[in-house]
């Protein structure tokens, strides 16, 4: 890839160490001749008051932030990455995540590899992987629009009243699949399969797989297993007229209301996220390292062939 000319830096500002790391990234980019613009989180003055970051162009999180930018660098955890993806998605920009959080499944590299990561960005030594998104549309009982949006990880239909259940009917490709009472229904991309859907009992999908994952959340029924459906399918969740109201939440922060008797329709998004890769490490290695999976005793295929 070619060297970016102007980078939008999006950082988690909740810890002093995060801000210092963001300042270091900005200086490394500036020293390489790359312009830097810094997003300032709403109601947070830590970045604006920082002696280094305050010297850069500071902008709020809005559509104007991406004007003239050709690369998004994210410093933080998965929440910060998803909010930055909102900006990258608008302008179809490549984005790279550096993990400053705990697991940071969406980040490409860790904090201690920042220098090398910036060098590869500066020299254009990276590739871009297209990550599937989903498009979401809410429709009221009289056909009115309730809201729309998109998600990189998942859309979650969530019951608002925890003293009862959401009476939901699951539909795939215009045909009913099952009805059940539940806390909600999660509809996920392969990228999001390691997030909320995984916590609710869904399987892990490799990101290069094109598919839509459906996971009922705490459902009260016999058939409540996760479903993996075609990326060309349309998945819908209807709520019964006598059900409790629900929220429709996309990637944890974009949302609209879902009154009783309405429905949510989900299809593959027309636009993907341009995910920056700095190496060829397979997803299996990321899964093992991020989730700290036990692999002691593994010998590998080469050793088994030698023993035979």
N, C-alpha and C positions, 0 to 999 in steps of 0.2 A: 504494500500500500504506500501511497505518497505521504510525505510529512505533513501533518496538520499545520495550518497557519494561525488559527485562533482557537483556543481551548476554553470551554466553559467548565469551571471547577465547582463541583458541588460537594460540600463536606458536612458531615455531622458535627454540630458545634456544641454538643452536650458535655464534652470533656476538654480540658485544656490541652491534653496530649494530642487530641484529634486536630485541634486548631493549629498546633505547632507542626504537625505532619502535613497539613494542608498548605501551610506557609512554605515548608520545605519544597513541596511539589511545585508550587507557584514559582519559587526562585529557580528551581532546576529547569523549568520550562522557559522562563524568561532568559536565563543564561544561554539557552540553546536558540534564542531568537524567535521564540513563539509567544504571541500575545496571549494574555490570560484575562478572563473575565470571571468574577467570583459571585456566586449566588449567596445572598444573605437571607437566612431563614427569617420568617415573620416573627416579630417581637423578640428578636435575639440580637443584642448589640455586641456580642463577643467578637465577631469577625470584623465588624466595622471599627471596633476600638483596638484591634490588633496592630502593633507597630509595623508589621510587614504587609499583611493582607489589606490593610486600609489604603495602601498606596496603589492598589489595583482598581480597575473598574468594578464597582460593586452594583449588583442589580437584584431586584426581588425575584422570587420564583413566579415567573409569568412568561407569556409568549414572547415578549420583547427580549428576554434573556438569550434567546437562541438566534437572534438576527445577526448574520455575519459570522457565526460560529461554524466550525466544521468538525468538531470532536468534543465529546463530553467525558470528563474524568471525574469519577465518583469516589469519595473517600468516606467510608463508613460501613455500616452493616447493611442487611437486606432491606430494611425500611428506607434508608437513605437511597439505596439503589433504585427501589421501585418508584420513589418520588422523582428521582432524576430521570428515570425512564419516561416519565410523563412529558418531560421537555424534549428528550431525544426522539420520542415517537412523533411529536408534532412536526419536526423538521427532517425526519428520516436520517438522523445522525448516528455515527458509530459511537458506542459508549464502552468504557472500561471501568471496572470496579476494583478498588484496592480495599481490602477488608481491614477495618479498624474496630470491628465489633467482636462478637463471640464466634458463632459458627460462620456467618458470612457466606452462605452457600452460593450467592449470586456473584460474589467477587471473584475475579480471575486470579489475583495474587494477594499476598499478605503485606503488612506494613513494612516488615524487614527487607522486602524486595523492591521497595519504592524506587531506589536509584536505578536499578536495572530495568524496571518497568518503564520509567520515563525515557531512558536511553532507547529502548525499542520503539516507543511511540515516536520519538524525535527522528529516528532513522527510518521509520516506516517498516520496521521488522515486526509486523503483526498481520494477522489474517482476520477476516470477518465471517462470523457464523450467523446465519439467519435463524432467529428464534421465533417460533410461532406465537401469535397472539389470538385472543378471542374477542369477538364483538358482541355487545350486550344490548338488548332492547326490552324495556318494560312496557306492557300494554294493560290498560285498565279494563274493567269488566264491560265498559261501553265502547271499547276500541280506542280510547284516548291514550296518548303517549304519556308514560310515567317518568321516562328518562332513558338515557342511553349512554354508552361509553365503551371502554375496552379494557382489557387486562393482559398483563404478561404472565402473572402467576395463576390467578383464579378469580371467579366471581362466586360469592357466597350468599345464598339466600338464607337469612337468619331470622328466626322467630323473635319477636320483640317482647313477648310475655313468657317469662321463664316459669310461671306457675302452670302453664299448659303446654300444648304441643302445636306445631304448625301442621295443619292437615294439607299435605302436598300430593299432587299427582305428577308423576314423571312421564315425560313424553319424548320419544325419539323419532325423528323423521315423520312427524304428523300422526303418530300412532301411540296410544297409551301403553306404558310398560308396567307400572305398578303405582298404587296409592298407599300412603302410610302417614302416621303421625311421627313427627321428628323435631329435632332442634333446628334443622336446616338441611340444605343440599349444597354441596360444593361441586362446581364445574371447573375443571382445571386443565391447563396446558401441560405438556410434558415437563417444561421448566418448573411449573408450580407443583408438580407431583411430589417434590421433596419438602413442601411447605405445609400449609394448612391441611391439604388433602391427605398427606402422609400422617399427620397427627390424628386425623379422623379414621385411620385404618386403611387408607388407599395404598396401592402399589407404587413403587418407584418406576417411572418411565424414563428411558434414556432420551436425552434431549433431541437427538436426530430422528426420533420416531415422530411421525405425523399422526396424531390421534387426539381425541378429547376424552378426558377422564371425568366420570361422574361418581361422586361419593356421597351417599346419604349420611347425615351426621346424627348419631344417636337415634336411629329410627326404631319405631315400635312395630315391627312386622317380621315375617319369616324371610321374605326375599328382600334383603337390604344390602346385598353384596355390591361392591364397586363395579362399575361398567367401564370398559374401554371401547369407545365407538369411533367410527370413521371420522377423519377430519372434514369430510364433505357432509356430515350429518348436521341436522339442526336439533339441539337439545332444548327442551322447554320444561319449565316447572310452573304448574298452576297451583293456586291455593283455593281451597273450597270457600264458598260464600260465607260459611259460618266459622271460618278459621280465624286465628289471631292475625293481626297485621305483622308484616315482616320488613326487614331492611334488605336491600340488595347492595352488597359491598364488593367493590372491585379493587383488588390488590391492597385491601386493608384500609383505604382512605377515600376513594371516590365512591359515592353512594347515592341512592334514591330510595324513596318509600315504596312499599308493595302492599297496598290495601287488600283485604279479603276479596276473593273472587277475581283477582288479576293474574297475570302470567309474565314470566320472563323467558325470552328466547335468546339462545346463545349459538353462534356459528363461528367458524374460523374467521379471524380478522383478515382484511385485505392487505394490511401492511404488517411486516414483521419488525422485530427489534434487531438492529445491527450490533451484534455481540462481538466485542474485540477479544481475540485469542492471541496470547503472547507465546504460546508453546503448543506442542502437539500432545500434551498429556491427556490420556483418555479419561472419559467420564468415570470409569470404574475407579481410578486412582483418586479422583476428587471425592467420590462417594465414600470411600474407605477413610480418607484423611479427615473429611469434614465431620462425619458421624462417628469417627474413632472406632471403626468396626474391627473386631478381632480377626487377624489373618495368620496367627502363629501356626506353624506347622506346614504352611503351603510350600510345596517344592517346585511347582511350575512344570509346564509341558516338556521343556528341554531335559530336565533331570529324569522325568519318567521315561522318556525315549532312551536315555542313556542306560537306565537300569534294565530295560528290556533287551 
